[in-house]
Amino acid sequence: MSTTDERPEVPEGPERPERAAPQPNAIVGVGLVVVGQDGRILLGQAHDGRWELPGGKVDPGEGFEQAAARELAEETDLRADPEGIRVLSVQIDAKAGLTRLTAAAVTTTAHGVPAVTEPHKIVRWQWFAPADIPAALYAPSAAVLRVWRPDLTTLPHVPSYDYPTAT
């Protein structure tokens, strides 16, 4: 009995032009829950009144922990060693045809006094007890906070696929 190879013929030469350089279709970021010694967490208020965690895009060649430490310093002037940052989960959501991958991270090792270093983005930084977290949150921050503390039922629900990391 003989079999035939039914695969389509692949043209020789360079890869198809549309596949040679794939277009970006995702954003990779990190949201950092900064827990103070008294258990309160740090949130920044944007100009539209909503609140957000420190964080942002992961640069090429960076790990989540390094990106979180860098973003924390850039946005708040607080310092944390990447080794003191723990990734809790990786979250995936897709809106408007763009996939967003966000690492939900937490640290209890940040030191310094928060300052507004990017006044075009943040009006002020403020510490909140977990029970007093404002409802007006940016969606990615709400999703990260839900992973950190699933018992905080007053947080807005944000649909995402959550992939917890090993503890």
Secondary structure, DSSP 8 states (H G I E B T S, - for coil): -----------SSS--HHHHS----EEEEEEEEEB-TTS-EEEEEETTS-EE-SEEE--TT--HHHHHHHHHHHHHS-B--GGGEEEEEEEEEEETTEEEEEEEEEES--BS----S-TTTEEEEEEE-GGG--S-B-HHHHHHHHHH-TT-TTS-----EEEE---
